[in-house]
């Protein structure tokens, strides 16, 4: 580590917040999710709603690309805040105040999502950058006296977020085509930062052993965000169904949408989440595990859920007749992304590559190729059938593995 880093780190007792706002101790009480964190999540209920409704209102490839970029920004903002509250105690007044300020800025940002690539680009970008840079500076200050090594890490993170923030602001000021390019660059900088260990000239990279993560807190927070996303799927389905006249076809479309939500819940919460939490608790370097399993991979899961919600509404609106490439792509693509996300998650949390999940990805993409032979409703049920087959296959593989591990009498 460079002399600059050492000088900053060893001076930790002289600068920073006097009050100790770090989480302390071990066990559930010290790692529990605070009510203020749940309150903070309400902004992201709105953000996820904005993302899905914008894609429903504008069903085209351009809006899909915009949705994925904006969705990445929303996810990155939320997970970065989750990392901070993994270390800072949200029940202390300074941290609680910070979260409330972030909520207000986040609400402004979320309100701009439908027009972020149009007239409200600055309303999206400015709050986003203020949240990212401001929260990181606050954390640096909060840790300065009490955990100087991690405070130095957050100085590095501030540099990276300031650079990406410059691209977010520049994109908001540019024309539509250049905005897309600049915001893609900004998103890529955010992606690369953690993998580069936030290397900064003169300071070097972060030591990943510094990231002593509270695994149960991180796992619960990410699980709650997935519940938020699944809740949006329920809202979309219920709202669309309530506006239609009741008949047998509409009822079957409603059941297909509900089934897809239930199956996605089972795939993660029944088949993956518990074993991941156990793996986290036993791992000697949980920080790097958290970076992969709880920072990068869940975006695929959230994207799969949001895209499924959009597909379900399209099927509810037009269950019969010709299946368009757009509708089929959403149905099959969302299922493939969600299955792939689950496969990556299981691998990142100590499990082997799941053959049922990977086969499911191939099968559901193959189903897309025969879309012309099915109505949207039939295609939706076939996609659900693939998800169900993956769950059953996963249970069978798991039971066989357990049987083989049992010692002979």
C-alpha positions as CSV (number, residue, x, y, z in Angstrom):
1,X,0.0,0.0,0.0
2,X,1.4,3.5,-0.8
3,X,2.7,6.0,1.7
4,X,-0.3,8.2,0.9
5,X,-2.7,5.5,2.0
6,X,-0.7,4.8,5.1
7,X,-0.5,8.4,6.1
8,X,-4.3,8.8,5.8
9,X,-5.0,5.5,7.5
10,X,-2.7,6.2,10.5
11,X,-4.2,9.6,11.0
12,X,-7.6,8.1,11.6
13,X,-7.7,9.1,15.2
14,X,-7.6,12.9,14.4
15,X,-10.3,13.4,11.8
16,X,-13.9,12.4,11.2
17,X,-17.1,12.2,13.2
18,X,-16.6,12.2,17.0
19,X,-19.7,10.1,17.6
20,X,-19.3,6.4,17.0
21,X,-22.1,5.4,14.6
22,X,-20.7,2.0,13.6
23,X,-22.5,-1.3,14.1
24,X,-20.9,-3.3,16.9
25,X,-21.1,-6.8,18.3
26,X,-22.2,-10.0,16.7
27,X,-25.5,-11.9,16.4
28,X,-28.9,-11.0,15.1
29,X,-29.5,-7.9,17.1
30,X,-26.3,-6.2,15.8
31,X,-27.1,-7.2,12.2
32,X,-30.9,-6.7,12.1
33,X,-32.5,-4.6,9.5
34,X,-33.7,-1.4,11.0
35,X,-37.1,0.1,10.5
36,X,-35.5,3.2,8.9
37,X,-34.0,0.9,6.3
38,X,-37.4,-0.5,5.5
39,X,-38.8,3.1,5.3
40,X,-35.9,4.0,2.9
41,X,-37.0,1.1,0.7
42,X,-40.4,2.7,0.0
43,X,-38.7,5.0,-2.5
44,X,-37.5,2.0,-4.5
45,X,-41.0,0.5,-4.6
46,X,-41.9,3.7,-6.5
47,X,-38.7,3.4,-8.6
48,X,-39.4,-0.2,-9.7
49,X,-43.0,0.8,-10.5
50,X,-41.8,3.6,-12.7
51,X,-39.4,1.3,-14.6
52,X,-42.0,-1.3,-15.4
53,X,-44.8,1.1,-16.2
54,X,-42.6,3.1,-18.6
55,X,-41.8,-0.1,-20.5
56,X,-45.5,-1.1,-20.6
57,X,-46.4,2.3,-22.0
58,X,-43.6,2.3,-24.6
59,X,-43.1,-1.3,-25.8
60,X,-40.0,-0.9,-28.0
61,X,-36.3,-1.9,-28.0
62,X,-35.2,1.7,-27.3
63,X,-37.3,1.9,-24.1
64,X,-36.0,-1.5,-23.1
65,X,-32.4,-0.4,-23.3
66,X,-33.3,2.8,-21.4
67,X,-35.0,0.7,-18.7
68,X,-32.0,-1.5,-18.3
69,X,-29.7,1.4,-17.9
70,X,-31.9,3.3,-15.5
71,X,-32.7,0.1,-13.6
72,X,-28.9,-0.5,-13.2
73,X,-28.6,3.0,-11.7
74,X,-31.5,2.4,-9.3
75,X,-30.1,-0.9,-8.2
76,X,-26.5,0.5,-7.8
77,X,-27.8,3.3,-5.7
78,X,-29.7,1.0,-3.4
79,X,-27.0,-1.7,-3.0
80,X,-24.3,0.9,-2.3
81,X,-26.5,2.3,0.5
82,X,-27.0,-1.3,1.7
83,X,-23.2,-1.7,2.0
84,X,-23.1,1.5,4.0
85,X,-25.8,0.5,6.5
86,X,-24.1,-2.9,6.8
87,X,-21.4,-1.0,8.6
88,X,-23.2,2.1,10.0
89,X,-25.9,1.8,12.6
90,X,-29.2,3.1,11.2
91,X,-30.6,3.6,14.7
92,X,-28.2,6.4,15.4
93,X,-29.4,10.0,14.6
94,X,-26.7,10.9,12.1
95,X,-27.2,7.8,10.0
96,X,-30.9,8.0,10.2
97,X,-30.8,11.6,9.1
98,X,-28.6,10.7,6.2
99,X,-31.1,8.0,5.1
100,X,-34.0,10.5,5.2
101,X,-32.1,12.9,3.1
102,X,-31.3,10.2,0.6
103,X,-35.0,9.3,0.5
104,X,-36.0,12.8,-0.5
105,X,-33.3,12.9,-3.2
106,X,-34.3,9.4,-4.3
107,X,-37.9,10.3,-4.7
108,X,-37.0,13.2,-6.9
109,X,-34.8,10.9,-9.0
110,X,-37.5,8.2,-9.3
111,X,-40.1,10.7,-10.4
112,X,-38.0,11.6,-13.4
113,X,-37.5,8.0,-14.6
114,X,-40.2,8.0,-17.3
115,X,-38.7,11.1,-18.9
116,X,-35.1,10.6,-17.9
117,X,-34.0,10.3,-21.5
118,X,-36.0,13.4,-22.5
119,X,-36.8,16.6,-20.6
120,X,-36.1,15.4,-17.0
121,X,-32.5,14.1,-17.5
122,X,-31.1,16.5,-15.0
123,X,-33.8,15.8,-12.5
124,X,-32.7,12.1,-12.7
125,X,-28.9,12.6,-12.8
126,X,-28.3,15.4,-10.3
127,X,-30.1,13.6,-7.3
128,X,-28.4,10.4,-8.3
129,X,-24.9,11.8,-8.2
130,X,-25.7,13.8,-5.0
131,X,-26.8,10.5,-3.3
132,X,-23.8,8.5,-4.5
133,X,-21.1,11.0,-3.7
134,X,-22.8,12.6,-0.7
135,X,-23.5,9.2,1.0
136,X,-19.9,8.1,0.4
137,X,-18.4,11.3,1.8
138,X,-20.6,11.0,4.9
139,X,-19.4,7.4,5.4
140,X,-15.8,8.5,5.1
141,X,-16.4,11.1,7.7
142,X,-18.3,8.7,10.0
143,X,-15.6,6.1,9.9
144,X,-12.6,8.4,10.0
145,X,-11.9,8.2,13.8
146,X,-13.3,4.8,14.5
147,X,-12.4,2.6,11.4
148,X,-9.7,4.5,9.5
149,X,-8.8,1.6,7.2
150,X,-12.3,1.5,5.7
151,X,-12.5,5.3,5.7
152,X,-9.6,5.2,3.3
153,X,-11.5,2.7,1.2
154,X,-14.4,5.2,1.0
155,X,-12.1,7.9,-0.2
156,X,-11.2,5.7,-3.1
157,X,-14.9,5.0,-3.7
158,X,-15.6,8.7,-3.7
159,X,-13.1,9.2,-6.5
160,X,-14.7,6.5,-8.6
161,X,-18.2,7.8,-8.0
162,X,-17.2,11.3,-8.8
163,X,-15.8,10.2,-12.1
164,X,-18.9,8.2,-13.0
165,X,-21.0,11.1,-11.7
166,X,-19.4,13.5,-14.1
167,X,-20.5,11.2,-17.0
168,X,-24.1,11.0,-15.5
169,X,-24.2,14.9,-15.4
170,X,-22.6,15.3,-18.8
171,X,-25.1,12.8,-20.3
172,X,-28.0,14.8,-18.8
173,X,-26.7,17.9,-20.5
174,X,-26.1,16.2,-23.9
175,X,-28.5,15.5,-26.7
176,X,-30.5,12.2,-26.7
177,X,-28.0,10.0,-28.7
178,X,-24.9,11.2,-26.8
179,X,-26.8,10.9,-23.5
180,X,-27.2,7.2,-24.1
181,X,-23.4,6.8,-24.8
182,X,-22.3,8.8,-21.8
183,X,-24.7,7.1,-19.4
184,X,-23.6,3.7,-20.6
185,X,-20.0,4.8,-19.9
186,X,-21.1,6.0,-16.4
187,X,-22.8,2.6,-15.7
188,X,-19.7,0.7,-16.8
189,X,-17.5,2.8,-14.5
190,X,-19.9,1.8,-11.7
191,X,-19.6,-1.8,-12.7
192,X,-15.8,-1.9,-12.9
193,X,-15.1,0.0,-9.7
194,X,-15.6,-2.8,-7.2
195,X,-13.9,-5.4,-9.4
196,X,-10.9,-3.1,-9.7
197,X,-10.9,-2.8,-5.9
198,X,-11.4,0.9,-6.4
199,X,-7.8,1.4,-7.4
200,X,-6.8,5.0,-7.4
201,X,-3.3,6.4,-8.4
202,X,-1.2,7.2,-5.4
203,X,-3.6,5.2,-3.1
204,X,-3.5,1.8,-4.6
205,X,-6.4,-0.7,-4.4
206,X,-8.6,-1.6,-1.5
207,X,-7.6,-4.5,0.6
208,X,-10.7,-6.8,0.3
209,X,-10.2,-8.3,3.8
210,X,-11.3,-4.9,5.1
211,X,-14.8,-5.6,3.9
212,X,-15.9,-7.5,6.9
213,X,-19.5,-8.0,5.9
214,X,-22.4,-8.8,8.2
215,X,-23.7,-11.6,6.1
216,X,-27.2,-12.0,7.6
217,X,-27.9,-8.3,7.2
218,X,-26.7,-8.2,3.6
219,X,-28.7,-11.4,2.7
220,X,-31.8,-10.1,4.3
221,X,-31.6,-6.7,2.6
222,X,-31.2,-8.1,-0.9
223,X,-34.0,-10.6,-0.2
224,X,-36.2,-7.6,0.7
225,X,-35.4,-5.9,-2.5
226,X,-36.4,-9.0,-4.5
227,X,-39.7,-9.0,-2.5
228,X,-40.2,-5.4,-3.5
229,X,-39.7,-6.4,-7.1
230,X,-42.1,-9.3,-6.8
231,X,-44.6,-7.0,-5.1
232,X,-44.5,-4.8,-8.2
233,X,-45.3,-7.8,-10.3
234,X,-48.4,-8.5,-8.1
235,X,-49.5,-4.9,-8.4
236,X,-49.1,-4.9,-12.2
237,X,-51.1,-8.2,-12.5
238,X,-53.8,-7.1,-10.1
239,X,-54.3,-3.7,-11.7
240,X,-54.4,-5.0,-15.2
241,X,-56.8,-7.8,-14.3
242,X,-59.1,-5.4,-12.4
243,X,-59.6,-3.3,-15.6
244,X,-60.6,-6.2,-17.8
245,X,-64.0,-7.9,-18.3
246,X,-64.0,-11.3,-16.6
247,X,-64.1,-14.3,-18.8
248,X,-62.4,-17.7,-19.0
249,X,-59.5,-16.5,-21.1
250,X,-58.8,-13.5,-18.9
251,X,-59.0,-15.7,-15.8
252,X,-56.4,-18.1,-17.3
253,X,-54.2,-15.2,-18.2
254,X,-54.4,-13.9,-14.6
255,X,-53.6,-17.4,-13.2
256,X,-50.6,-17.6,-15.6
257,X,-49.3,-14.2,-14.3
258,X,-49.8,-15.2,-10.7
259,X,-48.1,-18.6,-11.3
260,X,-45.0,-16.9,-12.8
261,X,-44.6,-14.7,-9.7
262,X,-45.0,-17.7,-7.4
263,X,-42.5,-19.8,-9.4
264,X,-39.9,-17.0,-9.3
265,X,-40.4,-16.7,-5.5
266,X,-39.9,-20.5,-5.1
267,X,-36.8,-20.5,-7.4
268,X,-34.9,-18.0,-5.2
269,X,-36.4,-18.1,-1.7
270,X,-37.1,-21.9,-1.4
271,X,-34.2,-23.2,-3.5
272,X,-31.3,-20.7,-3.1
273,X,-31.6,-18.2,-0.3
274,X,-31.2,-20.3,2.8
275,X,-28.1,-22.2,1.6
276,X,-26.5,-18.9,0.5
277,X,-26.9,-17.4,4.0
278,X,-25.3,-20.4,5.6
279,X,-22.4,-20.3,3.2
280,X,-22.0,-16.6,3.9
281,X,-21.7,-17.2,7.7
282,X,-18.9,-19.8,7.3
283,X,-16.8,-18.0,4.6
284,X,-13.4,-16.6,5.6
285,X,-13.6,-13.7,3.1
286,X,-17.3,-12.7,3.0
287,X,-16.6,-9.3,1.4
288,X,-15.7,-10.7,-2.0
289,X,-18.6,-13.2,-1.8
290,X,-20.9,-10.3,-1.1
291,X,-19.5,-8.3,-4.0
292,X,-20.4,-11.0,-6.5
293,X,-23.5,-12.7,-5.0
294,X,-25.2,-9.6,-3.5
295,X,-24.0,-6.8,-5.6
296,X,-23.7,-7.9,-9.2
297,X,-25.9,-11.0,-9.6
298,X,-29.2,-9.8,-8.0
299,X,-29.5,-7.2,-10.8
300,X,-30.2,-10.2,-13.2
301,X,-32.9,-11.4,-10.8
302,X,-34.5,-8.0,-10.5
303,X,-34.4,-7.5,-14.2
304,X,-36.0,-10.9,-14.8
305,X,-38.8,-10.0,-12.3
306,X,-39.5,-6.6,-13.8
307,X,-39.5,-7.9,-17.4
308,X,-41.8,-10.7,-16.4
309,X,-44.3,-8.2,-14.9
310,X,-44.3,-6.3,-18.2
311,X,-44.8,-9.5,-20.2
312,X,-47.7,-10.6,-17.9
313,X,-49.5,-7.4,-18.5
314,X,-49.1,-7.7,-22.3
315,X,-50.5,-11.3,-22.1
316,X,-53.4,-10.1,-20.0
317,X,-54.2,-7.4,-22.5
318,X,-53.8,-9.6,-25.6
319,X,-54.0,-13.3,-24.5
320,X,-55.1,-14.8,-27.9
321,X,-54.1,-14.4,-31.5
322,X,-50.6,-14.0,-33.0
323,X,-47.7,-13.8,-30.6
324,X,-45.5,-10.9,-31.5
325,X,-41.7,-11.1,-31.4
326,X,-41.8,-8.4,-28.7
327,X,-44.2,-10.3,-26.4
328,X,-42.4,-13.6,-26.9
329,X,-39.0,-12.0,-26.3
330,X,-40.2,-10.6,-23.0
331,X,-41.8,-13.8,-21.9
332,X,-38.9,-16.1,-22.8
333,X,-36.1,-13.5,-22.2
334,X,-37.3,-12.6,-18.7
335,X,-37.5,-16.3,-17.7
336,X,-34.0,-17.0,-19.2
337,X,-32.5,-14.0,-17.4
338,X,-34.1,-15.0,-14.1
339,X,-32.9,-18.6,-14.3
340,X,-29.4,-17.5,-15.3
341,X,-29.4,-15.1,-12.3
342,X,-30.3,-17.9,-10.0
343,X,-27.6,-20.1,-11.5
344,X,-25.0,-17.4,-11.0
345,X,-26.2,-16.8,-7.4
346,X,-26.0,-20.4,-6.4
347,X,-22.5,-20.7,-7.9
348,X,-21.3,-17.5,-6.2
349,X,-22.5,-18.7,-2.8
350,X,-20.6,-22.0,-2.8
351,X,-22.9,-24.3,-4.8
352,X,-22.0,-26.1,-8.1
353,X,-23.4,-25.0,-11.4
354,X,-27.0,-26.0,-11.5
355,X,-27.7,-28.2,-14.5
356,X,-31.5,-27.8,-14.2
357,X,-31.2,-24.0,-14.3
358,X,-28.8,-24.0,-17.3
359,X,-30.9,-26.5,-19.2
360,X,-34.0,-24.4,-18.4
361,X,-32.3,-21.3,-20.0
362,X,-31.6,-23.3,-23.2
363,X,-35.1,-24.7,-23.3
364,X,-36.9,-21.4,-22.7
365,X,-34.8,-19.8,-25.4
366,X,-35.7,-22.7,-27.7
367,X,-39.4,-22.1,-26.9
368,X,-39.0,-18.5,-28.3
369,X,-38.1,-20.0,-31.7
370,X,-41.5,-21.7,-32.0
371,X,-43.5,-18.7,-30.8
372,X,-45.5,-18.6,-34.0
373,X,-47.1,-21.9,-33.1
374,X,-48.6,-20.6,-29.8
375,X,-50.8,-17.8,-28.6
376,X,-49.3,-15.4,-26.0
377,X,-51.3,-17.1,-23.2
378,X,-50.1,-20.6,-24.3
379,X,-46.5,-19.3,-24.5
380,X,-46.8,-17.8,-21.0
381,X,-48.0,-21.2,-19.6
382,X,-45.2,-23.0,-21.4
383,X,-42.6,-20.6,-19.9
384,X,-44.1,-21.3,-16.5
385,X,-43.9,-25.0,-17.2
386,X,-40.1,-24.6,-17.8
387,X,-39.7,-22.8,-14.5
388,X,-41.7,-25.5,-12.7
389,X,-39.6,-28.2,-14.4
390,X,-36.4,-26.5,-13.2
391,X,-37.7,-26.5,-9.6
392,X,-38.6,-30.2,-9.7
393,X,-35.3,-31.1,-11.4
394,X,-33.4,-29.1,-8.8
395,X,-35.2,-30.9,-5.9
396,X,-34.4,-34.3,-7.5
397,X,-30.7,-33.4,-8.0
398,X,-30.5,-32.1,-4.4
399,X,-32.0,-35.2,-2.9
400,X,-29.7,-37.5,-4.9
401,X,-26.7,-35.5,-3.7
402,X,-27.8,-35.8,-0.1
403,X,-28.4,-39.5,-0.5
404,X,-24.9,-40.0,-1.9
405,X,-23.4,-38.0,1.0
406,X,-25.0,-40.2,3.6
407,X,-22.6,-42.9,5.0
408,X,-23.4,-46.5,4.4
409,X,-24.7,-48.4,7.5
